[in-house]
């Protein structure tokens, strides 16, 4: 079967293609302009890491190295805990006991996997648990 294109059909196809691309670009421009017009979403908080707190020692340092990637903003654990508790940031809580922290860390709960001794030693776990149990530990917001 042979397809014959006339100059009119070809011109209509080119116009349709150009119009589609123009509409796509206009839509993309509108979406990208929206955050500026309305102030946009709040920026993500900077991750809390050992390098962001170079003076941290003991349980705080162990917490930053082993737990903060999930349990400090913007970690996944903070978002998941926010659905269940009033204060999802573990460092800001005042109701954690060392035994509670150790039990949940070693056994896991919900989406949090159990943390084996090969990843966090008993001494590190105790230091982390004691640090969190002594909270809350409010931190200055870095700008």
C-alpha positions in Angstrom: 0.0 0.0 0.0 1.4 3.4 -0.9 0.6 6.5 1.1 0.3 9.7 -0.8 0.8 12.9 1.1 -0.4 16.1 -0.5 1.2 19.4 0.4 -2.0 20.3 2.3 -1.9 17.2 4.5 1.8 17.6 5.1 1.3 21.3 6.1 -1.5 20.4 8.4 0.7 17.8 10.1 3.5 20.2 10.6 1.1 22.8 12.0 -0.3 20.2 14.4 3.2 19.2 15.6 4.2 22.9 16.2 1.0 23.6 18.1 1.5 20.5 20.2 5.0 21.5 21.1 4.0 25.1 21.8 1.2 23.9 24.2 3.6 21.5 25.9 6.1 24.3 26.4 3.4 26.7 27.6 2.2 24.1 30.1 5.8 23.5 31.3 6.3 27.2 31.7 3.1 27.6 33.7 4.1 24.8 36.1 7.6 26.1 36.5 6.3 29.6 37.1 3.7 28.5 39.7 6.2 28.2 42.7 7.6 31.7 42.1 4.1 33.2 42.0 3.0 31.6 45.2 6.2 31.5 47.1 6.8 27.9 46.2 7.1 25.0 48.6 9.3 25.4 51.7 12.8 24.2 51.1 13.8 20.8 52.4 15.7 21.0 55.7 19.4 20.3 55.5 20.2 16.8 56.6 21.5 16.4 60.1 24.9 14.7 60.0 28.0 14.3 62.1 29.7 16.8 59.8 26.9 19.3 60.6 27.7 18.9 64.3 31.5 18.5 64.5 31.5 18.9 68.3 29.2 16.0 68.9 30.6 13.2 71.0 29.4 9.9 72.6 25.8 9.0 72.2 25.0 12.1 70.1 27.8 11.3 67.6 26.7 7.7 67.4 23.1 8.8 66.9 24.2 11.1 64.1 26.3 8.4 62.4 23.8 5.5 62.8 20.3 6.9 63.2 19.9 10.5 62.0 19.7 9.6 58.3 16.2 8.3 59.0 15.3 9.9 62.4 16.3 13.5 61.8 14.7 15.8 59.3 14.2 15.2 56.4 14.5 11.4 57.0 11.9 8.9 56.2 11.5 7.9 59.8 10.4 11.4 60.7 7.7 11.4 58.1 6.4 8.0 59.1 6.5 8.8 62.8 4.6 12.1 62.2 1.6 10.0 61.4 1.7 8.3 64.8 3.2 10.7 67.4 3.1 14.4 68.2 6.9 14.8 68.0 8.5 12.6 65.3 12.0 14.0 65.7 13.6 11.6 68.2 16.1 14.3 69.5 13.2 16.6 70.4 11.2 14.0 72.3 11.0 14.0 76.1 9.2 10.7 76.5 11.8 8.1 75.4 13.5 5.8 77.9 16.8 4.0 77.1 15.1 0.6 77.4 12.4 1.7 74.9 14.9 2.9 72.4 17.0 -0.3 72.6 13.9 -2.6 72.4 12.6 -0.9 69.2 16.0 -0.6 67.6 17.0 -4.2 68.2 13.6 -5.7 67.3 12.4 -3.2 64.7 8.8 -1.9 64.4 6.6 -1.1 61.4 8.8 0.0 58.5 11.9 0.2 60.7 14.1 -2.9 60.4 15.8 -4.5 63.4 19.3 -3.1 63.9 21.7 -6.0 64.4 24.8 -5.9 66.6 26.9 -6.1 63.5 25.7 -2.7 62.5 25.5 -1.0 65.9 27.3 -2.5 68.8 25.7 -2.9 72.3 27.9 -0.1 73.6 26.9 2.2 70.7 23.3 1.3 71.2 23.4 2.1 74.9 25.1 5.4 74.2 22.4 6.3 71.6 19.6 5.2 73.9 21.0 7.2 76.9 21.4 10.3 74.7 17.8 10.1 73.4 16.4 9.3 76.9 18.1 12.5 78.3 16.2 14.6 75.7 14.8 16.8 74.4 17.9 18.1 72.6 16.8 21.1 70.7 19.2 22.1 67.9 19.8 25.5 66.3 18.5 25.6 62.8 21.4 26.2 60.4 20.8 28.9 57.8 
